[in-house]
Amino acid sequence: RHPFPVAATNLEKLYAKMIRDVSEFKGKLSVSEMITAFLQFQAYVHLCCELDKASHLSDKLLQALPAHVTSQSFPSNILVQIVAINIFAMQHARRQMGDEDDMTDQLTSDEERAFGLMLLFTISILDVLLQYTPKHDHKLREFFTLPAVRLLLDWFHLNPVHLSNPVVKTSGLWVNLCKVLNNIKPPRNKKEEPIDLTKYEELPLPEDTELRCFQPLEKAHSGYSYSRLPSDGLPQEIECHLRCQRI
């Protein structure tokens, strides 16, 4: 609610330090190496410099990500944070473009490439998070990637202009999204009766609470009543079903 103007300068200083102290990544990336490589990639894109190195890091991250999703190496909240940083990076690049839908003629070739790298990276992450999910509907509804998936879908819903980008149109994510949607069956209880989620419709999910007041997603969260959320949160079963309904 009260932006801190110096934060932008502090972030640039942090990113500048990260690209001065670049790590060499060889072989399979560990979880800590994934996070370091991710932040270095963000630094190159944010500062719009050495984009060939950014592209190389993006490729290494996307090659390593499926194994970490399959083994569930990352907690769900780390995936949410990764997605939030990606969303911020795309919004930051878009602000450089201006408010119009198509301002690419005002960008330098490096700025265009930086935004393109970030959009492709985000789409590819979404594709991986959708593709490497359990096939069984019960396990899928509880899978740890779904909070991050939902936040990305929220962002695209708020920014539909990006859906016309060729990178999105030609991505395999649509096939994987269809499979996930088909496998999320209507919520039912043990008596095979539909679970009534009506009284929970205005309540936020944990990922919404985590990113409350995060400007790029603020409109998506504007209808939620945070004050009505029970102190111990939603029941696990309700949380899973509610998230699937919103997806």
Secondary structure, 3 states (H helix, E strand, C coil): CCCCCHHHHHHHHHHHHHHHCCCCCCCCCCHHHHHHHHHHHHHHHHHCCCHHHHHHHHHHHHHHHHHHHHCCCCCHHHHHHHHHHHHHHHHHHHHHHCCCCCCHHHCCHHHHHHHHHHHHHHHHHHHHHHHCCCCCHHHHHCCCCHHHHHHHHHHHHHCHHHHHCHHHHCCCHHHHHHHHHHHCCCCECCCCCECCCHHHCCCCCHHHHHCCCCHHHHHHHCCCCHHHCCCCCCCHHHHHHHHHHHC
